[in-house]
C-alpha cells in the first residue's frame, strides 16, 4: 500500500512515525516545500534572545532519519494538484522545475496554515517582515543586526515572545495591539495587564487599541508606521497576525467549512474514505463547548497527525478533543492557560464567573517561596470548571495541564477544591494552590468572604 503525506512540519512527521511503527511494510512518500522539517516557531524568539545559538536547534527531526527508514522524502517539492478520484498527485521539483505525477492508495493532508497577511497599505515593504517559518526567522535575525528600533504588530503569544527576544538582544521595541489587552485569546484582563506591566518594566513600549493603518518609507530610509492616532518611525516591523488553513488542493473534493478547514471525523478521516487530514488544516473538538473550533497549535497538530497515522488503514483510536492548553515563559514568568476565558465563556452563553486566588506556592517557613496568581473560570449553573489561567515566577505550567484534565473530565469547583494532590512543603501548601483557587470559587458561590 502507498501512502502519500503532503506537508511535513508537525502533523506530517507524527503521522509518518506512526505508520512506520504500526504498518512497517507501507510505502510512504512525503512532499514538502521547504528544505527543513519540524521547525517550531518559538525558535524565532529563542534565537533572537540568545537562548539557542542556531535555528537548527529548533528542529527536532531531519529528512535523513526518515529516508534511512525507507521513506521517500520529496523535499523542496510543491504539490500543484491532487485528483481524489484518480488517487494521483502532481508536484513540481522546485529545484529542477520538473513536474512529477504519483499515485497513492491513502493520502494524509498535513499542509498546515499560512500567515493571514493583513490588508494594510505598504505591508509589502521589505522592512515589514513575517515570523512563521524557519526561513523567515533567519531573515529576522539577519535584519536585526542592523535594525535597532523595531515595531511588532500583534500582541498575541508570538508578539509578546518576540518583544522579549528583541529586548534581550539589545533592541528598542514598540508593541502594537489592535485590542485593549495583550494575549486576549487566552487571558482575561487581570493577568493580561500583569503581562503588560512586566513588559513595560523591561523597557518595551506597549500601544493597545492601536490598529496599524499603513507602512511607508521615510526620506532617511526608515519605516513609517501609522495608526489612527499616531505616526512613528522604526528601522523595521514584524507582523504577528493569525493564520488560515491551507486546504485549496482539496477544494470540491472533500467537505470543508466556510473558513476553509477540512472536515474530519474523530479518527481524522475526511468525507473521502482514502483521505485523512491533520494539523492546522483542520479543526479540533473544543471540549468546554463541545463544538468544533479552529485552534492552530503544535500540540494539536502532533496529536492529530499521530491519530491519522494510526488510523490510516484501521480506524481504531479516536480523538478525545482538546482544552487548547498553552503556555509561555516571559522574562522568567510562567504564564499558562487552558480552556476558556471569562469573555469566551460568556460569548458561548455560559453563566460564567471567575474566582481569583493569589498566594505563595509553598509555606513561608521555607527558604524561598513566591506568589502564584490564578484565575479560575467556572459555570455558576453546573459549577463545572471551564478554564484557568496561571502566572508565577514558579513553574506552574504543569498545573495548567492538571486543569486541562479537570475540564476534560467535567469536574466541578467543589471536586477541584478537595481533589487529591500531594503535599510536601518543598512543593506546596497542605492544600495545593489549585485546591485553594477552587475553594475561593466555592466560597463565592456560598457568599463567604475568604481571607487568603
C-alpha positions in Angstrom: 0.0 0.0 0.0 1.2 3.5 -0.8 0.6 6.4 1.5 1.3 10.0 0.4 1.8 12.8 3.0 1.6 16.4 1.8 3.3 18.6 4.3 6.0 17.6 6.8 6.1 20.0 9.7 4.4 18.6 12.9 1.3 16.7 11.8 3.1 15.1 8.9 6.0 13.9 11.0 3.8 12.5 13.6 1.7 10.6 11.0 4.9 9.2 9.4 6.2 7.9 12.7 3.0 6.0 13.5 2.8 4.5 10.0 6.4 3.3 10.3 5.6 1.9 13.7 2.2 0.1 13.0 2.4 -0.6 9.3 6.1 -1.2 8.6 5.5 -2.6 5.0 3.9 0.6 3.8 5.5 2.7 1.0 5.5 6.3 2.2 6.1 9.3 0.1 6.3 12.8 1.7 6.0 16.1 -0.2 7.4 19.2 1.5 8.0 22.6 0.0 10.9 23.5 2.3 14.3 22.0 2.8 13.8 21.5 6.5 11.1 19.9 8.6 9.9 20.2 12.2 10.6 23.9 12.7 8.9 25.2 15.9 8.1 28.9 15.6 9.1 29.5 19.2 12.6 29.0 17.9 12.4 32.5 16.4 12.3 34.4 19.7 14.6 31.9 21.4 17.2 32.5 18.7 16.8 36.3 18.8 17.2 36.4 22.6 20.2 34.1 22.6 18.6 31.1 24.3 19.6 29.0 21.4 22.6 29.8 19.2 21.4 28.3 16.0 17.9 27.9 14.4 18.8 24.2 13.7 18.4 23.6 17.4 14.7 24.4 17.0 14.4 21.4 14.6 13.5 18.1 16.3 13.7 15.9 13.2 15.5 15.8 9.9 14.7 14.3 6.5 17.7 11.9 6.5 16.4 9.9 9.5 13.2 9.1 7.7 15.0 8.4 4.3 17.1 5.8 6.2 13.9 4.1 7.2 12.8 3.8 3.6 10.5 6.9 3.3 10.7 8.7 0.0 11.3 12.3 1.2 10.5 14.7 -1.6 12.0 17.8 -0.2 11.5 21.2 -2.0 8.5 19.8 -3.9 5.4 21.8 -4.4 2.2 19.8 -4.9 0.2 21.5 -7.7 -2.8 19.2 -7.9 -4.5 16.3 -6.1 -7.1 14.2 -8.0 -9.0 12.4 -5.4 -11.0 10.3 -7.9 -7.8 9.1 -9.7 -5.7 8.9 -6.5 -3.0 11.0 -8.1 -0.7 13.8 -7.1 1.0 16.3 -9.4 4.1 18.0 -7.9 6.9 20.2 -9.1 10.5 19.8 -8.0 11.3 23.4 -7.0 15.0 23.0 -7.7 14.8 21.4 -11.2 11.3 22.8 -12.1 10.4 19.3 -13.4 6.8 18.0 -12.9 6.1 14.6 -11.4 2.9 12.6 -11.1 2.5 10.0 -8.4 -0.2 7.6 -7.3 -1.4 6.9 -3.8 -3.7 4.5 -2.0 -4.2 6.7 1.1 -3.4 10.4 1.4 -2.7 12.5 4.6 -3.2 16.2 4.2 -0.8 17.9 6.6 -0.4 21.2 4.6 -0.9 23.3 7.7 -1.6 27.0 7.6 -0.3 30.2 6.0 0.1 33.6 7.5 -3.0 35.8 7.2 -1.3 38.9 5.9 -3.4 41.9 6.8 -4.6 44.2 4.1 -2.5 47.2 5.3 -1.2 49.6 2.7 2.6 49.2 2.4 2.6 45.7 4.0 4.7 44.5 1.1 7.6 46.9 2.1 10.8 44.8 2.6 11.2 46.4 6.0 7.9 44.7 7.1 8.6 41.1 7.9 6.8 37.9 8.9 7.8 35.3 11.6 6.3 31.9 10.9 8.8 29.8 9.0 12.4 28.9 9.7 13.5 30.9 6.6 11.6 34.0 7.9 13.2 33.5 11.3 16.7 33.6 9.7 15.7 36.8 7.8 14.5 38.4 11.1 17.8 37.5 12.7 19.9 39.0 9.9 17.8 42.2 9.7 18.1 42.8 13.4 21.8 43.1 13.1 21.4 46.5 11.5 18.0 47.5 12.8 17.7 49.0 16.3 14.2 50.3 16.8 11.6 47.6 16.0 7.9 47.7 15.7 5.9 44.5 16.5 2.4 44.3 15.2 0.2 41.9 17.1 0.1 41.3 20.9 -0.6 37.6 21.0 1.8 35.0 22.2 4.1 35.4 19.2 4.3 39.2 19.5 5.0 39.1 23.2 7.7 36.5 22.9 9.3 38.3 20.0 9.3 41.5 22.1 11.2 39.7 24.8 13.7 38.2 22.3 14.5 41.6 20.7 14.9 43.3 24.1 17.3 40.6 25.3 19.4 41.2 22.2 19.6 45.0 22.9 16.9 46.3 20.7 14.3 49.0 21.4 10.8 47.6 20.9 7.3 49.0 20.5 4.4 46.5 20.5 1.2 47.4 18.8 -2.0 45.6 19.8 -5.3 46.2 18.0 -7.5 45.4 21.0 -7.3 46.7 24.6 -5.4 43.7 26.1 -2.4 41.5 25.2 -2.8 37.8 24.6 -6.6 38.3 24.8 -7.5 35.0 23.2 -6.0 33.2 26.3 -6.1 35.6 29.1 -8.7 37.8 30.8 -7.8 41.4 31.6 -6.4 40.9 35.1 -3.5 38.7 34.1 -3.1 40.4 30.7 -2.5 43.6 32.5 0.2 42.0 34.6 2.0 40.9 31.4 1.7 44.4 30.0 3.2 45.8 33.3 6.0 43.3 33.1 6.9 44.2 29.5 6.8 47.8 30.4 9.2 47.4 33.2 11.6 45.8 30.7 11.6 48.9 28.5 9.0 47.7 26.0 6.5 50.4 24.8 3.0 48.9 24.6 0.4 50.5 22.4 -3.0 49.0 23.0 -6.2 49.9 21.0 -3.7 50.8 18.2 -4.6 49.4 14.8 -1.8 49.9 12.3 -3.2 51.5 9.2 -0.2 52.0 6.9 3.5 51.4 6.4 5.7 53.6 4.2 9.3 54.6 3.7 10.7 57.8 5.1 13.2 60.1 3.4 16.0 58.7 5.6 15.2 55.1 4.6 13.4 54.2 7.8 9.9 52.8 8.2 6.9 54.9 9.0 4.1 53.2 10.9 0.7 54.9 11.0 -2.2 54.2 13.3 -5.4 56.1 13.6 -3.9 58.2 16.3 -0.1 58.3 15.9 2.8 58.2 13.4 6.1 56.8 14.4 9.3 55.7 12.6 11.2 52.5 13.1 14.0 50.6 11.5 11.8 47.6 10.7 8.5 46.0 11.7 7.5 42.4 12.4 3.9 41.3 11.8 2.4 38.6 14.0 -1.0 38.1 12.6 -3.2 35.0 12.6 -3.1 32.1 10.2 -5.5 30.5 7.8 -5.8 26.8 6.7 -4.0 25.7 3.6 -6.6 23.4 2.1 -7.2 24.6 -1.5 -5.7 21.4 -3.0 -8.8 19.5 -1.9 -11.4 22.2 -2.7 -14.5 20.5 -4.1 -13.1 17.0 -3.3 -13.7 16.7 0.4 -16.0 18.6 2.8 -14.6 21.9 4.0 -16.0 24.6 6.3 -16.6 28.2 5.4 -13.3 29.0 6.9 -11.6 26.5 4.6 -10.7 23.9 7.2 -11.1 20.3 6.1 -13.9 18.5 8.0 -12.7 15.3 9.7 -14.2 12.7 12.0 -12.6 11.8 15.3 -10.2 9.4 13.5 -9.0 12.3 11.3 -10.8 10.8 8.3 -12.4 13.1 5.7 -15.5 12.7 3.6 -13.3 10.7 1.2 -12.5 7.3 2.7 -8.9 7.4 1.3 -8.0 10.9 2.5 -7.1 11.9 6.1 -6.2 15.4 7.4 -4.4 16.7 10.4 -2.9 19.8 11.9 -3.6 23.5 11.1 -5.6 22.5 8.0 -8.4 21.1 10.3 -10.5 22.0 13.3 -10.5 20.4 16.7 -13.3 19.4 19.1 -13.1 22.1 21.9 -14.3 20.2 24.9 -15.5 23.2 27.0 -18.2 24.0 24.4 -18.4 20.6 22.7 -18.1 22.4 19.4 -15.6 22.4 16.6 -13.1 25.3 16.6 -10.1 26.4 14.7 -7.2 26.5 17.2 -3.9 26.1 15.4 -1.4 24.8 18.0 1.6 22.5 17.6 0.2 20.3 20.4 -2.9 19.7 18.4 -1.1 19.1 15.1 1.2 16.4 16.7 -1.8 14.5 18.2 -3.9 14.7 15.1 -1.0 13.6 12.9 -0.4 10.7 15.1 -4.0 9.7 15.0 -4.1 10.0 11.2 -1.1 7.6 11.0 -2.6 5.1 13.5 -6.0 5.1 11.8 -4.8 5.2 8.1 -5.7 1.6 7.5 -7.9 0.8 10.5 -9.9 3.4 12.4 -9.2 2.2 16.0 -8.3 5.3 18.1 -10.4 8.5 18.1 -9.6 12.0 19.3 -10.8 12.9 22.8 -10.8 16.6 22.0 -8.8 19.5 23.5 -8.9 22.3 26.0 -6.4 24.4 24.0 -3.8 24.3 26.8 -0.9 26.7 26.2 1.9 28.4 28.0 4.9 30.7 27.6 7.9 31.8 29.7 8.2 35.6 29.5 11.0 37.3 31.4 11.2 34.3 33.8 7.5 34.4 34.5 5.5 31.3 33.6 2.1 32.0 32.0 -0.1 29.0 31.4 -3.7 28.8 30.3 -6.3 26.1 29.5 -10.0 26.1 28.5 -12.0 29.3 28.2 -11.5 32.9 29.3 -14.4 34.6 31.0 -15.1 36.6 27.9 -15.2 33.5 25.7 -17.4 31.6 28.2 -19.9 34.4 28.3 -19.9 34.6 24.5 -20.7 30.9 24.4 -23.7 31.6 26.7 -22.4 30.1 29.9 -23.4 31.6 33.1 -19.8 32.1 33.8 -17.9 33.7 36.7 -14.3 33.9 37.8 -12.5 33.3 41.1 -9.1 34.9 41.7 -6.6 33.4 44.0 -3.1 34.7 44.9 -0.8 33.2 47.5 2.7 31.7 48.0 3.1 28.4 46.3 4.7 26.9 49.4 4.9 27.7 53.1 6.6 30.9 54.3 9.0 29.0 56.6 10.7 27.5 53.5 14.0 29.3 52.5 12.3 30.8 49.4 8.8 31.0 48.0 6.9 33.1 45.5 3.4 34.2 44.6 1.1 32.2 42.3 -1.8 34.0 40.7 -4.7 32.0 39.4 -7.9 33.0 37.6 -10.4 30.2 37.5 -13.4 30.3 35.2 -16.4 28.3 36.0 -20.1 27.8 35.2 -22.3 29.0 38.0 -25.2 26.8 36.9 -23.3 23.5 36.6 -20.3 24.5 38.8 -18.1 22.9 36.2 -14.6 24.3 35.6 -14.4 26.0 32.2 -10.9 27.5 32.2 -7.9 28.5 34.1 -5.0 31.0 33.8 -1.9 31.0 35.9 1.1 33.3 36.2 4.1 33.0 38.5 7.9 33.1 38.8 7.3 29.5 40.0 7.0 26.8 37.3 3.2 26.4 37.0 2.8 25.0 33.5 2.0 21.5 34.8 -0.8 22.9 36.9 -2.4 24.1 33.7 -2.1 20.6 32.4 -3.9 19.4 35.6 -6.7 21.9 35.0 -6.9 20.7 31.4 -7.7 17.2 32.7 -10.2 18.7 35.2 -12.0 20.3 32.3 -11.7 17.2 30.1 -13.4 15.2 32.8 -16.1 17.7 33.6 -15.1 18.2 37.2 -16.8 20.9 39.3 -15.2 23.6 41.5 -16.4 21.5 44.5 -14.5 18.5 43.3 -11.4 20.5 42.5 -11.5 22.1 45.9 -10.7 18.8 47.5 -9.1 16.9 44.7 -6.2 14.7 45.8 -2.9 16.4 45.4 0.4 15.7 47.1 1.6 17.8 50.0 5.2 18.5 50.8 6.5 21.9 52.0 9.1 21.5 49.2 6.3 21.8 46.7 3.1 23.4 48.0 0.9 24.1 51.0 -1.3 21.4 52.6 -3.9 22.4 50.1 -2.4 22.8 46.7 -2.9 26.3 45.1 -5.3 24.7 42.6 -7.4 23.4 45.5 -7.3 26.9 47.1 -8.4 28.6 43.9 -11.4 26.3 43.7 -12.1 26.9 47.3 -12.3 30.6 46.6 -14.9 29.8 43.9 -16.9 27.6 46.2 -16.9 30.3 48.9 -18.0 32.9 46.4 -21.0 30.8 45.5 -21.9 30.4 49.2 -21.4 34.1 49.8 -18.4 33.7 52.2 -15.6 36.2 52.4 -12.2 34.4 52.3 -9.1 35.7 53.9 -6.1 34.4 51.9 
